[in-house]
Amino acid sequence: MIHSLAIEVTDLSKRFGRFAAVDRVSFQVRRGEVFGFLGPNGSGKSTTIRMLCGILLPTSGIGLVGGYDVAREPERVRERIGYMSQRFSLYEELTVQENLDFFAGIYGLAGPDAVARREEVLALAGLAAHRTVLARELPGGLRQRMALGSAIIHRPSVLFLDEPTAGVDPISRREFWELIRGMASEGTAIFVTTHYMDEAEHCHSLAFIHQGRLIAQGSPSILKRGLHGCLVEVEVESAALVRALEILQAHPQAREAAMFGAKLHVTLDSSESLPAIRASLAGREIPVRRMEAIVPSLEDVFVSLVGREVGA
């Protein structure tokens, strides 16, 4: 019987001297699940991935990938995973097909099996028509697909994607996520880091990491429900945006206030505080263009969680 858990992490830590890059994190990823790992730059995301890929030795704790211990059996782990990094790391002087053939050989595929799998990946990634194009001549979205194809050529049971869509246009990002969800539906466990909160909505479960520690876990819907109170979006004149933010951050009826583009998001205990908030801004001669309660997004959750950690 195949174990339902693809990744099991218990109190995993990595220290560099006195600095704790990852501090006793624990989580699980099931087979067929897209697991989103979110956090600011320098929060420990890439360090965690490197430990789970058997590249970096943990300082303490346990990490099991595909049932194998990342510290004691790193070679067995690497045989069963696929990894796609933030940077395009394929061979630019080779064609798409040559890159796929090269990586198939690295993973021990040969003969008719290698050819069949290559053709399967070319079709899956929509690259069949580009097989003879040099990697360096591909546009960003197709380069990304080729990197993904090379990472899955050996049919890994666990796929690690580190900021896979950074710098890619929105249409290519959407198409890439369709590929990811398709692989998950066939049983592949996918561990992905991303800065795009709209992408995080596509994940089955999420974990937020900040300064090496996990600060929240759950499905997107559960995490959004955990943002207590009434979330209000406020629009004011652009010239008054910063001053309005300072006023709202100091307001006794506002739990939190943050800037979201050209708008402000304010968390109140209840919608009954709306008139007081409006009056406070008007009293400082800041006219409000619009003020209304909204449904929180994952970005709201993320900003709130990190804000609490920074203020703790």
Backbone as CSV, one residue per row, in Angstrom:
resi,resn,N_x,N_y,N_z,CA_x,CA_y,CA_z,C_x,C_y,C_z
1,MET,0.843,-1.199,0.000,0.000,0.000,0.000,0.877,1.248,0.000
2,ILE,0.581,2.209,-0.874,1.357,3.437,-0.972,0.928,4.388,0.131
3,HIS,1.907,4.925,0.857,1.629,5.869,1.928,1.049,7.138,1.335
4,SER,0.050,7.719,1.995,-0.616,8.902,1.453,0.224,10.161,1.597
5,LEU,1.234,10.138,2.475,2.070,11.313,2.695,3.315,11.250,1.815
6,ALA,3.528,12.318,1.052,4.712,12.395,0.202,5.863,13.083,0.921
7,ILE,5.530,14.046,1.787,6.539,14.777,2.559,6.083,14.837,4.008
8,GLU,6.978,14.487,4.924,6.701,14.592,6.358,7.865,15.340,7.012
9,VAL,7.569,16.462,7.604,8.604,17.297,8.214,8.260,17.504,9.684
10,THR,9.208,17.210,10.561,8.990,17.346,12.002,10.159,18.088,12.637
11,ASP,9.888,19.285,13.137,10.889,20.099,13.854,12.187,20.254,13.060
12,LEU,12.067,20.444,11.764,13.255,20.568,10.908,13.903,21.946,11.109
13,SER,15.214,21.952,11.321,15.936,23.201,11.568,17.239,23.225,10.775
14,LYS,17.656,24.446,10.428,18.968,24.649,9.831,19.564,25.922,10.408
15,ARG,20.723,25.763,11.040,21.413,26.889,11.635,22.746,27.107,10.924
16,PHE,23.100,28.380,10.767,24.416,28.770,10.267,25.062,29.575,11.390
17,GLY,25.870,28.886,12.179,26.383,29.524,13.375,25.245,29.755,14.352
18,ARG,25.069,30.985,14.784,23.979,31.315,15.706,22.688,31.678,14.982
19,PHE,22.777,31.817,13.666,21.594,32.236,12.891,20.729,31.034,12.524
20,ALA,19.449,31.090,12.896,18.507,30.020,12.560,17.788,30.380,11.264
21,ALA,18.244,29.816,10.147,17.600,30.079,8.859,16.235,29.415,8.797
22,VAL,16.137,28.220,9.380,14.866,27.490,9.501,14.794,26.979,10.936
23,ASP,13.691,27.269,11.610,13.605,27.024,13.048,12.431,26.105,13.391
24,ARG,12.705,24.801,13.476,11.752,23.789,13.945,10.405,23.842,13.199
25,VAL,10.453,23.735,11.893,9.224,23.738,11.103,8.675,22.318,10.987
26,SER,7.369,22.213,10.993,6.694,20.912,10.864,5.503,21.062,9.928
27,PHE,5.376,20.154,8.962,4.226,20.143,8.067,4.202,18.827,7.307
28,GLN,3.108,18.581,6.616,2.951,17.380,5.806,2.380,17.754,4.444
29,VAL,2.782,17.006,3.422,2.246,17.184,2.076,1.772,15.820,1.583
30,ARG,0.536,15.743,1.169,-0.040,14.483,0.717,0.215,14.288,-0.780
31,ARG,0.143,13.070,-1.213,0.245,12.769,-2.643,-0.936,13.393,-3.372
32,GLY,-0.666,13.966,-4.528,-1.731,14.608,-5.294,-2.108,15.977,-4.781
33,GLU,-1.288,16.538,-3.883,-1.588,17.840,-3.287,-0.620,18.903,-3.802
34,VAL,-1.164,20.119,-4.044,-0.323,21.272,-4.343,-0.164,22.047,-3.043
35,PHE,1.060,22.072,-2.523,1.361,22.686,-1.234,2.126,23.977,-1.473
36,GLY,1.557,25.099,-1.079,2.199,26.393,-1.261,2.989,26.800,-0.034
37,PHE,4.229,27.206,-0.241,5.119,27.621,0.850,5.434,29.095,0.634
38,LEU,4.882,29.947,1.467,4.930,31.389,1.231,5.706,32.106,2.323
39,GLY,6.382,33.180,1.945,7.101,33.983,2.914,7.921,35.051,2.222
40,PRO,8.314,36.099,2.957,9.146,37.162,2.369,10.503,36.632,1.950
41,ASN,11.237,37.411,1.181,12.608,37.041,0.829,13.427,36.884,2.108
42,GLY,14.241,35.835,2.160,15.075,35.606,3.327,14.370,34.957,4.494
43,SER,13.155,34.448,4.267,12.384,33.875,5.373,12.704,32.406,5.634
44,GLY,13.413,31.754,4.709,13.770,30.350,4.898,13.167,29.396,3.885
45,LYS,12.491,29.927,2.862,11.830,29.058,1.880,12.845,28.204,1.111
46,SER,13.828,28.847,0.506,14.790,28.106,-0.319,15.654,27.180,0.523
47,THR,15.978,27.575,1.747,16.758,26.705,2.633,15.978,25.432,2.937
48,THR,14.668,25.586,3.163,13.823,24.419,3.425,13.800,23.487,2.215
49,ILE,13.623,24.044,1.031,13.608,23.230,-0.183,14.934,22.494,-0.352
50,ARG,16.044,23.175,-0.126,17.360,22.546,-0.303,17.550,21.393,0.671
51,MET,17.028,21.524,1.883,17.112,20.393,2.821,16.251,19.232,2.343
52,LEU,15.033,19.533,1.878,14.129,18.466,1.454,14.582,17.790,0.161
53,CYS,15.415,18.463,-0.611,15.947,17.876,-1.840,17.242,17.098,-1.579
54,GLY,17.673,17.041,-0.318,18.894,16.308,0.000,20.155,17.038,-0.384
55,ILE,20.061,18.354,-0.595,21.228,19.152,-0.987,21.925,19.736,0.231
56,LEU,21.135,20.106,1.231,21.649,20.765,2.429,21.299,19.901,3.643
57,LEU,22.285,19.621,4.479,22.074,18.759,5.642,21.378,19.531,6.759
58,PRO,20.256,19.036,7.275,19.583,19.718,8.385,20.462,19.724,9.635
59,THR,20.283,20.756,10.462,20.970,20.791,11.751,20.284,19.850,12.734
60,SER,18.955,19.813,12.676,18.197,18.922,13.556,16.816,18.704,12.955
61,GLY,16.068,17.776,13.561,14.731,17.479,13.073,14.728,16.376,12.037
62,ILE,13.530,16.077,11.547,13.348,14.970,10.607,12.629,15.459,9.350
63,GLY,13.144,15.061,8.202,12.487,15.335,6.931,12.415,14.059,6.114
64,LEU,11.214,13.620,5.798,11.027,12.431,4.976,10.379,12.836,3.659
65,VAL,10.983,12.432,2.552,10.449,12.704,1.220,10.319,11.375,0.489
66,GLY,9.097,11.017,0.122,8.873,9.726,-0.498,9.203,8.580,0.438
67,GLY,9.157,8.843,1.743,9.461,7.820,2.734,10.932,7.719,3.099
68,TYR,11.808,8.505,2.454,13.240,8.445,2.705,13.706,9.657,3.503
69,ASP,14.635,9.414,4.418,15.162,10.464,5.289,16.139,11.346,4.504
70,VAL,15.895,12.658,4.501,16.723,13.565,3.697,18.152,13.658,4.222
71,ALA,18.353,13.371,5.507,19.698,13.441,6.082,20.478,12.155,5.877
72,ARG,19.814,11.019,6.014,20.514,9.734,5.948,20.478,9.101,4.556
73,GLU,19.474,9.465,3.735,19.331,8.830,2.416,19.123,9.865,1.312
74,PRO,20.001,10.871,1.228,19.789,11.948,0.239,19.773,11.470,-1.210
75,GLU,20.584,10.440,-1.513,20.610,9.939,-2.890,19.275,9.305,-3.265
76,ARG,18.677,8.557,-2.349,17.369,7.945,-2.611,16.312,9.026,-2.794
77,VAL,16.416,10.100,-2.013,15.477,11.217,-2.139,15.600,11.849,-3.527
78,ARG,16.845,12.139,-3.954,17.055,12.833,-5.226,16.598,12.008,-6.422
79,GLU,16.597,10.687,-6.291,16.118,9.825,-7.373,14.622,9.971,-7.599
80,ARG,13.901,10.408,-6.575,12.440,10.397,-6.608,11.802,11.773,-6.728
81,ILE,12.624,12.804,-6.813,12.074,14.158,-6.870,12.435,14.843,-8.185
82,GLY,11.658,15.878,-8.485,11.998,16.794,-9.551,12.177,18.159,-8.922
83,TYR,13.061,18.977,-9.487,13.333,20.294,-8.897,13.471,21.330,-9.998
84,MET,12.741,22.422,-9.853,12.823,23.540,-10.792,13.120,24.793,-9.989
85,SER,14.276,25.400,-10.250,14.715,26.550,-9.467,14.189,27.854,-10.045
86,GLN,14.460,28.945,-9.313,14.031,30.274,-9.753,14.731,30.669,-11.048
87,ARG,16.004,30.284,-11.168,16.790,30.690,-12.329,16.733,29.621,-13.410
88,PHE,16.741,30.090,-14.652,16.724,29.171,-15.784,18.086,28.493,-15.859
89,SER,18.137,27.185,-15.561,19.427,26.509,-15.402,19.662,25.398,-16.430
90,LEU,18.971,25.458,-17.569,19.171,24.440,-18.595,20.276,24.877,-19.559
91,TYR,20.507,24.051,-20.562,21.614,24.309,-21.476,21.124,25.105,-22.679
92,GLU,21.514,26.358,-22.730,20.965,27.278,-23.719,21.442,26.991,-25.132
93,GLU,22.570,26.308,-25.298,23.088,26.001,-26.633,22.523,24.698,-27.184
94,LEU,21.696,24.018,-26.398,21.023,22.812,-26.859,19.588,23.136,-27.230
95,THR,18.994,22.327,-28.094,17.593,22.508,-28.447,16.704,21.981,-27.311
96,VAL,15.421,22.231,-27.442,14.464,21.720,-26.457,14.588,20.201,-26.351
97,GLN,14.578,19.518,-27.490,14.649,18.056,-27.491,15.969,17.567,-26.908
98,GLU,17.062,18.243,-27.244,18.367,17.827,-26.729,18.444,17.995,-25.214
99,ASN,17.851,19.054,-24.705,17.815,19.227,-23.252,17.058,18.095,-22.579
100,LEU,15.896,17.754,-23.131,15.100,16.682,-22.541,15.835,15.342,-22.626
101,ASP,16.498,15.080,-23.757,17.261,13.837,-23.901,18.410,13.788,-22.884
102,PHE,19.054,14.943,-22.680,20.170,14.998,-21.742,19.708,14.650,-20.327
103,PHE,18.610,15.270,-19.881,18.134,15.017,-18.526,17.551,13.610,-18.384
104,ALA,16.976,13.091,-19.463,16.513,11.702,-19.411,17.694,10.768,-19.149
105,GLY,18.832,11.037,-19.799,20.020,10.218,-19.598,20.563,10.320,-18.186
106,ILE,20.534,11.515,-17.615,21.003,11.699,-16.243,20.192,10.828,-15.280
107,TYR,18.889,10.733,-15.552,18.023,9.959,-14.664,17.929,8.483,-15.052
108,GLY,18.775,8.053,-15.994,18.860,6.637,-16.298,17.856,6.128,-17.314
109,LEU,17.140,7.037,-17.992,16.214,6.598,-19.041,16.981,6.396,-20.334
110,ALA,16.681,5.328,-21.045,17.385,5.047,-22.292,16.479,4.284,-23.253
111,GLY,16.873,4.286,-24.519,16.159,3.508,-25.531,14.736,3.966,-25.773
112,PRO,13.872,3.018,-26.148,12.480,3.362,-26.468,11.733,4.034,-25.311
113,ASP,12.048,3.660,-24.079,11.380,4.266,-22.931,11.693,5.761,-22.843
114,ALA,12.960,6.108,-23.097,13.372,7.509,-23.040,12.693,8.317,-24.146
115,VAL,12.629,7.738,-25.345,11.994,8.431,-26.476,10.506,8.628,-26.210
116,ALA,9.856,7.586,-25.712,8.421,7.674,-25.428,8.130,8.724,-24.357
117,ARG,8.952,8.737,-23.320,8.739,9.719,-22.261,9.019,11.134,-22.753
118,ARG,10.054,11.289,-23.584,10.346,12.611,-24.143,9.164,13.136,-24.949
119,GLU,8.593,12.300,-25.778,7.463,12.732,-26.592,6.248,13.060,-25.722
120,GLU,6.081,12.290,-24.660,4.984,12.539,-23.731,5.144,13.905,-23.064
121,VAL,6.364,14.224,-22.644,6.629,15.507,-21.982,6.501,16.662,-22.971
122,LEU,6.992,16.473,-24.202,6.850,17.524,-25.229,5.378,17.862,-25.454
123,ALA,4.546,16.830,-25.498,3.106,17.051,-25.705,2.482,17.702,-24.476
124,LEU,2.826,17.211,-23.298,2.265,17.745,-22.057,2.582,19.225,-21.892
125,ALA,3.814,19.607,-22.193,4.250,20.983,-22.004,3.971,21.877,-23.209
126,GLY,3.376,21.320,-24.247,3.079,22.122,-25.439,4.325,22.566,-26.181
127,LEU,5.345,21.697,-26.213,6.630,22.063,-26.798,6.960,21.276,-28.070
128,ALA,6.052,20.425,-28.501,6.358,19.572,-29.659,6.734,20.384,-30.897
129,ALA,6.074,21.508,-31.100,6.354,22.333,-32.277,7.653,23.128,-32.142
130,HIS,8.243,23.103,-30.955,9.458,23.888,-30.691,10.659,22.986,-30.398
131,ARG,10.562,21.709,-30.722,11.580,20.745,-30.316,12.964,21.079,-30.860
132,THR,13.068,21.711,-32.030,14.377,21.987,-32.629,14.874,23.404,-32.343
133,VAL,14.144,24.145,-31.516,14.542,25.520,-31.183,15.565,25.494,-30.054
134,LEU,16.609,26.323,-30.182,17.593,26.422,-29.112,16.950,27.008,-27.864
135,ALA,17.359,26.535,-26.715,16.771,26.992,-25.451,16.892,28.503,-25.293
136,ARG,18.017,29.071,-25.705,18.219,30.502,-25.525,17.304,31.348,-26.403
137,GLU,16.700,30.741,-27.416,15.830,31.483,-28.325,14.358,31.407,-27.934
138,LEU,14.052,30.657,-26.886,12.652,30.519,-26.455,12.208,31.739,-25.654
139,PRO,10.959,32.184,-25.826,10.424,33.231,-24.948,10.234,32.697,-23.536
140,GLY,10.054,33.610,-22.584,10.018,33.241,-21.173,9.063,32.124,-20.815
141,GLY,7.835,32.187,-21.320,6.851,31.181,-20.973,7.237,29.783,-21.445
142,LEU,7.838,29.692,-22.641,8.247,28.386,-23.165,9.514,27.881,-22.481
143,ARG,10.413,28.790,-22.117,11.604,28.385,-21.361,11.185,27.761,-20.024
144,GLN,10.187,28.371,-19.429,9.665,27.868,-18.160,9.091,26.461,-18.341
145,ARG,8.340,26.247,-19.404,7.769,24.920,-19.656,8.857,23.887,-19.911
146,MET,9.917,24.309,-20.596,11.001,23.378,-20.855,11.707,22.996,-19.549
147,ALA,11.881,23.968,-18.669,12.488,23.680,-17.365,11.623,22.693,-16.587
148,LEU,10.310,22.889,-16.657,9.396,21.965,-15.992,9.496,20.575,-16.618
149,GLY,9.518,20.524,-17.950,9.618,19.243,-18.637,10.873,18.473,-18.250
150,SER,11.993,19.190,-18.109,13.239,18.542,-17.713,13.173,18.032,-16.280
151,ALA,12.407,18.734,-15.433,12.289,18.336,-14.029,11.395,17.114,-13.840
152,ILE,10.509,16.841,-14.813,9.564,15.731,-14.644,9.818,14.585,-15.628
153,ILE,10.921,14.659,-16.365,11.178,13.661,-17.405,11.225,12.246,-16.824
154,HIS,11.645,12.110,-15.565,11.810,10.790,-14.938,10.605,10.406,-14.075
155,ARG,9.476,11.085,-14.253,8.237,10.823,-13.517,8.441,10.863,-11.993
156,PRO,8.894,11.984,-11.462,9.099,12.064,-10.007,7.771,12.008,-9.263
157,SER,7.808,11.444,-8.065,6.586,11.396,-7.257,6.384,12.686,-6.483
158,VAL,7.486,13.460,-6.316,7.427,14.751,-5.618,8.142,15.780,-6.476
159,LEU,7.494,16.925,-6.674,8.058,17.979,-7.514,8.206,19.258,-6.699
160,PHE,9.435,19.798,-6.663,9.716,21.044,-5.956,9.862,22.178,-6.975
161,LEU,9.084,23.235,-6.790,9.105,24.387,-7.695,9.406,25.640,-6.868
162,ASP,10.588,26.224,-7.076,11.010,27.388,-6.300,10.812,28.650,-7.133
163,GLU,9.757,29.407,-6.810,9.394,30.626,-7.560,9.372,30.342,-9.067
164,PRO,8.592,29.366,-9.518,8.677,28.918,-10.914,8.170,29.913,-11.945
165,THR,7.335,30.871,-11.552,6.755,31.776,-12.546,7.246,33.205,-12.396
166,ALA,8.336,33.407,-11.663,8.875,34.759,-11.488,9.256,35.358,-12.842
167,GLY,8.743,36.539,-13.131,9.083,37.233,-14.364,8.368,36.736,-15.604
168,VAL,7.366,35.885,-15.441,6.630,35.334,-16.586,5.300,36.066,-16.740
169,ASP,4.853,36.256,-17.973,3.619,37.008,-18.218,2.395,36.269,-17.662
170,PRO,1.303,37.011,-17.386,0.120,36.413,-16.735,-0.481,35.222,-17.475
171,ILE,-0.521,35.269,-18.808,-1.111,34.156,-19.561,-0.262,32.903,-19.401
172,SER,1.068,33.056,-19.494,1.961,31.910,-19.314,1.872,31.371,-17.888
173,ARG,1.698,32.265,-16.920,1.554,31.818,-15.530,0.305,30.958,-15.381
174,ARG,-0.796,31.405,-15.988,-2.043,30.641,-15.890,-1.896,29.276,-16.549
175,GLU,-1.281,29.229,-17.716,-1.080,27.954,-18.413,-0.173,27.027,-17.617
176,PHE,0.848,27.597,-16.969,1.766,26.801,-16.162,1.024,26.164,-14.990
177,TRP,0.130,26.940,-14.356,-0.611,26.399,-13.224,-1.616,25.336,-13.649
178,GLU,-2.092,25.418,-14.864,-2.947,24.346,-15.371,-2.163,23.040,-15.477
179,LEU,-0.894,23.138,-15.897,-0.032,21.958,-15.955,0.199,21.388,-14.557
180,ILE,0.457,22.274,-13.601,0.720,21.843,-12.226,-0.486,21.109,-11.655
181,ARG,-1.666,21.712,-11.813,-2.869,21.087,-11.273,-3.139,19.744,-11.953
182,GLY,-2.830,19.658,-13.237,-3.013,18.394,-13.951,-2.119,17.299,-13.405
183,MET,-0.867,17.642,-13.112,0.058,16.648,-12.548,-0.383,16.224,-11.155
184,ALA,-0.863,17.174,-10.375,-1.337,16.837,-9.031,-2.526,15.893,-9.098
185,SER,-3.409,16.111,-10.062,-4.589,15.250,-10.182,-4.220,13.811,-10.508
186,GLU,-3.001,13.611,-11.039,-2.528,12.263,-11.355,-1.673,11.669,-10.231
187,GLY,-1.589,12.385,-9.098,-0.922,11.826,-7.923,0.402,12.428,-7.534
188,THR,0.952,13.339,-8.335,2.218,13.960,-7.985,2.023,14.965,-6.849
189,ALA,2.886,14.903,-5.858,2.884,15.907,-4.779,3.722,17.088,-5.249
190,ILE,3.183,18.282,-5.141,3.877,19.467,-5.653,4.070,20.479,-4.529
191,PHE,5.330,20.799,-4.282,5.722,21.766,-3.259,6.199,23.011,-3.999
192,VAL,5.494,24.132,-3.834,5.795,25.322,-4.630,5.919,26.556,-3.758
193,THR,6.929,27.362,-4.038,7.027,28.679,-3.415,6.641,29.721,-4.458
194,THR,5.988,30.772,-4.011,5.568,31.825,-4.929,5.387,33.135,-4.179
195,HIS,5.591,34.233,-4.903,5.312,35.555,-4.344,3.935,36.052,-4.794
196,TYR,3.312,35.330,-5.716,2.034,35.761,-6.276,0.881,35.179,-5.455
197,MET,0.137,36.057,-4.784,-0.945,35.576,-3.929,-2.102,34.991,-4.740
198,ASP,-2.278,35.436,-5.994,-3.325,34.834,-6.816,-2.965,33.384,-7.142
199,GLU,-1.653,33.077,-7.242,-1.231,31.697,-7.470,-1.472,30.846,-6.229
200,ALA,-1.281,31.443,-5.064,-1.487,30.702,-3.819,-2.919,30.199,-3.701
201,GLU,-3.850,30.896,-4.340,-5.253,30.469,-4.313,-5.440,29.115,-4.995
202,HIS,-4.512,28.737,-5.878,-4.612,27.461,-6.598,-4.111,26.283,-5.765
203,CYS,-3.495,26.563,-4.612,-2.929,25.499,-3.790,-4.005,24.849,-2.926
204,HIS,-3.834,23.560,-2.676,-4.754,22.861,-1.785,-4.514,23.250,-0.330
205,SER,-3.246,23.437,0.030,-2.913,23.875,1.383,-1.707,24.794,1.319
206,LEU,-1.548,25.599,2.378,-0.505,26.614,2.416,0.192,26.600,3.771
207,ALA,1.440,27.068,3.770,2.152,27.332,5.014,2.876,28.660,4.834
208,PHE,2.753,29.538,5.820,3.430,30.827,5.813,4.652,30.747,6.720
209,ILE,5.816,31.133,6.190,7.042,31.126,6.975,7.571,32.557,7.088
210,HIS,8.041,32.906,8.282,8.589,34.248,8.522,9.767,34.121,9.476
211,GLN,10.926,34.628,9.037,12.150,34.553,9.831,12.422,33.124,10.330
212,GLY,12.202,32.176,9.411,12.535,30.789,9.694,11.496,29.991,10.451
213,ARG,10.409,30.632,10.882,9.389,29.927,11.661,8.058,29.917,10.922
214,LEU,7.325,28.808,11.008,5.988,28.754,10.437,5.046,29.551,11.327
215,ILE,4.261,30.443,10.710,3.346,31.277,11.485,1.880,30.962,11.188
216,ALA,1.610,30.161,10.169,0.227,29.750,9.878,0.240,28.633,8.854
217,GLN,-0.747,27.729,8.945,-0.930,26.652,7.980,-2.416,26.422,7.774
218,GLY,-2.776,25.919,6.592,-4.160,25.572,6.320,-4.509,25.780,4.870
219,SER,-5.735,25.463,4.510,-6.203,25.705,3.142,-6.421,27.204,2.953
220,PRO,-6.448,27.699,1.705,-6.705,29.121,1.490,-7.987,29.603,2.173
221,SER,-9.052,28.821,2.098,-10.321,29.262,2.695,-10.231,29.327,4.213
222,ILE,-9.565,28.355,4.832,-9.428,28.358,6.293,-8.581,29.534,6.751
223,LEU,-7.497,29.821,6.040,-6.637,30.932,6.419,-7.363,32.268,6.295
224,LYS,-8.173,32.413,5.260,-8.921,33.671,5.106,-9.986,33.827,6.179
225,ARG,-10.597,32.718,6.577,-11.577,32.795,7.664,-10.919,33.135,8.999
226,GLY,-9.613,32.870,9.095,-8.908,33.158,10.333,-8.591,34.628,10.532
227,LEU,-8.832,35.447,9.497,-8.623,36.889,9.626,-9.863,37.483,10.284
228,HIS,-9.845,37.596,11.592,-11.025,38.011,12.348,-11.298,39.502,12.178
229,GLY,-12.568,39.864,12.351,-12.971,41.252,12.249,-13.535,41.585,10.877
230,CYS,-13.677,42.852,10.623,-14.250,43.357,9.366,-13.151,44.041,8.573
231,LEU,-12.911,43.570,7.353,-11.888,44.164,6.502,-12.524,45.237,5.622
232,VAL,-11.945,46.411,5.642,-12.501,47.558,4.920,-11.470,48.094,3.939
233,GLU,-11.920,48.378,2.731,-11.052,49.002,1.737,-11.388,50.483,1.653
234,VAL,-10.342,51.312,1.715,-10.517,52.765,1.752,-9.774,53.389,0.583
235,GLU,-10.455,54.279,-0.139,-9.827,55.038,-1.221,-9.847,56.517,-0.872
236,VAL,-8.674,57.154,-0.960,-8.550,58.595,-0.742,-7.705,59.173,-1.878
237,GLU,-7.548,60.492,-1.910,-6.683,61.122,-2.903,-5.267,60.570,-2.750
238,SER,-4.582,60.332,-3.865,-3.258,59.732,-3.824,-2.272,60.560,-2.996
239,ALA,-2.420,61.886,-3.040,-1.512,62.752,-2.288,-1.683,62.593,-0.781
240,ALA,-2.865,62.104,-0.367,-3.151,61.974,1.066,-3.033,60.529,1.551
241,LEU,-2.553,59.629,0.699,-2.558,58.202,1.017,-1.701,57.884,2.255
242,VAL,-0.480,58.398,2.278,0.425,58.091,3.388,-0.102,58.691,4.691
243,ARG,-0.605,59.915,4.640,-1.132,60.556,5.849,-2.358,59.803,6.370
244,ALA,-3.215,59.345,5.433,-4.395,58.579,5.833,-3.978,57.267,6.491
245,LEU,-2.940,56.629,5.964,-2.454,55.389,6.547,-1.984,55.616,7.986
246,GLU,-1.239,56.678,8.204,-0.739,56.975,9.550,-1.881,57.215,10.527
247,ILE,-2.925,57.911,10.068,-4.087,58.182,10.919,-4.800,56.892,11.283
248,LEU,-4.989,56.034,10.283,-5.714,54.783,10.525,-4.904,53.817,11.391
249,GLN,-3.595,53.791,11.210,-2.761,52.915,12.034,-2.815,53.308,13.514
250,ALA,-3.062,54.603,13.762,-3.132,55.082,15.147,-4.543,55.093,15.701
251,HIS,-5.532,54.786,14.868,-6.931,54.865,15.313,-7.240,53.740,16.306
252,PRO,-7.867,54.050,17.431,-8.138,53.028,18.453,-9.088,51.927,18.006
253,GLN,-9.914,52.182,16.971,-10.861,51.166,16.520,-10.340,50.361,15.326
254,ALA,-9.117,50.642,14.918,-8.506,49.901,13.803,-7.476,48.923,14.344
255,ARG,-7.707,47.633,14.092,-6.733,46.631,14.529,-5.443,46.729,13.727
256,GLU,-5.611,46.834,12.407,-4.466,46.885,11.499,-4.827,47.764,10.323
257,ALA,-3.816,48.388,9.737,-4.016,49.172,8.516,-2.765,49.026,7.661
258,ALA,-2.957,48.807,6.363,-1.825,48.610,5.459,-2.170,49.160,4.089
259,MET,-1.141,49.478,3.332,-1.323,50.008,1.986,-1.386,48.857,0.996
260,PHE,-2.378,48.872,0.109,-2.539,47.884,-0.953,-2.637,48.641,-2.268
261,GLY,-1.473,48.816,-2.909,-1.468,49.601,-4.135,-1.849,51.039,-3.848
262,ALA,-2.902,51.511,-4.508,-3.371,52.884,-4.316,-4.510,52.955,-3.306
263,LYS,-4.735,51.851,-2.574,-5.828,51.809,-1.601,-5.275,51.440,-0.229
264,LEU,-6.133,51.546,0.774,-5.792,51.147,2.127,-6.722,50.042,2.579
265,HIS,-6.187,49.051,3.273,-7.001,47.994,3.859,-6.894,48.119,5.374
266,VAL,-8.056,48.186,6.011,-8.130,48.399,7.451,-8.973,47.288,8.066
267,THR,-8.472,46.692,9.147,-9.227,45.660,9.857,-9.860,46.276,11.104
268,LEU,-11.183,46.177,11.187,-11.940,46.717,12.316,-12.581,45.571,13.092
269,ASP,-12.968,45.839,14.322,-13.674,44.815,15.101,-15.026,44.495,14.467
270,SER,-15.687,45.516,13.933,-16.977,45.311,13.261,-17.246,46.474,12.322
271,SER,-18.240,46.288,11.447,-18.592,47.336,10.490,-19.205,48.558,11.171
272,GLU,-19.579,48.418,12.426,-20.144,49.552,13.160,-19.118,50.668,13.367
273,SER,-17.847,50.347,13.192,-16.786,51.350,13.366,-16.566,52.195,12.118
274,LEU,-17.228,51.843,11.012,-17.023,52.573,9.750,-17.279,54.074,9.880
275,PRO,-18.394,54.522,10.477,-18.624,55.971,10.590,-17.513,56.684,11.365
276,ALA,-16.997,56.050,12.412,-15.947,56.673,13.209,-14.658,56.813,12.396
277,ILE,-14.370,55.806,11.573,-13.177,55.859,10.729,-13.310,56.976,9.698
278,ARG,-14.467,57.044,9.075,-14.701,58.098,8.071,-14.596,59.482,8.712
279,ALA,-15.187,59.634,9.902,-15.170,60.928,10.587,-13.750,61.322,10.980
280,SER,-12.939,60.346,11.368,-11.567,60.628,11.752,-10.760,61.174,10.579
281,LEU,-10.964,60.594,9.404,-10.264,61.077,8.217,-10.788,62.451,7.795
282,ALA,-12.105,62.614,7.832,-12.699,63.903,7.446,-12.232,65.008,8.382
283,GLY,-12.078,64.664,9.668,-11.623,65.657,10.638,-10.206,66.118,10.381
284,ARG,-9.431,65.338,9.660,-8.070,65.727,9.274,-8.037,66.243,7.840
285,GLU,-9.229,66.572,7.315,-9.380,67.122,5.966,-8.877,66.157,4.888
286,ILE,-9.193,64.880,5.090,-8.896,63.863,4.068,-10.226,63.303,3.576
287,PRO,-10.722,63.778,2.429,-11.997,63.257,1.910,-11.869,61.813,1.465
288,VAL,-12.862,61.018,1.792,-12.873,59.602,1.435,-13.651,59.401,0.140
289,ARG,-13.000,58.852,-0.866,-13.675,58.558,-2.133,-14.602,57.353,-2.004
290,ARG,-14.098,56.336,-1.329,-14.879,55.105,-1.180,-14.424,54.382,0.075
291,MET,-15.379,53.789,0.771,-15.071,52.992,1.953,-16.114,51.895,2.053
292,GLU,-15.676,50.631,1.949,-16.631,49.536,2.038,-15.966,48.263,2.534
293,ALA,-16.761,47.425,3.176,-16.279,46.131,3.667,-16.044,45.205,2.479
294,ILE,-14.946,44.435,2.512,-14.601,43.530,1.418,-14.252,42.154,1.977
295,VAL,-14.254,41.157,1.099,-13.831,39.812,1.471,-12.305,39.779,1.478
296,PRO,-11.673,39.289,2.545,-10.209,39.276,2.591,-9.599,38.346,1.551
297,SER,-8.456,38.754,1.038,-7.692,37.923,0.115,-6.538,37.275,0.884
298,LEU,-5.828,36.355,0.235,-4.662,35.761,0.871,-3.581,36.805,1.124
299,GLU,-3.525,37.816,0.278,-2.557,38.882,0.509,-2.868,39.619,1.808
300,ASP,-4.164,39.841,2.082,-4.550,40.458,3.352,-4.110,39.592,4.525
301,VAL,-4.317,38.284,4.385,-3.928,37.357,5.448,-2.424,37.410,5.659
302,PHE,-1.679,37.368,4.560,-0.229,37.369,4.620,0.299,38.644,5.285
303,VAL,-0.215,39.796,4.856,0.221,41.074,5.425,-0.112,41.140,6.913
304,SER,-1.294,40.649,7.276,-1.707,40.669,8.675,-0.803,39.774,9.526
305,LEU,-0.520,38.572,9.043,0.308,37.637,9.801,1.722,38.173,10.003
306,VAL,2.322,38.692,8.915,3.673,39.215,9.024,3.697,40.458,9.922
307,GLY,2.651,41.295,9.802,2.565,42.478,10.648,2.524,42.129,12.118
308,ARG,1.789,41.080,12.453,1.727,40.661,13.854,3.069,40.147,14.336
309,GLU,3.783,39.422,13.461,5.087,38.907,13.852,6.083,40.038,14.082
310,VAL,6.061,41.025,13.200,6.986,42.153,13.310,6.677,42.959,14.578
311,GLY,5.364,43.076,14.893,4.969,43.869,16.063,5.049,43.121,17.369
312,ALA,5.276,41.801,17.276,5.294,40.984,18.505,6.527,41.253,19.360
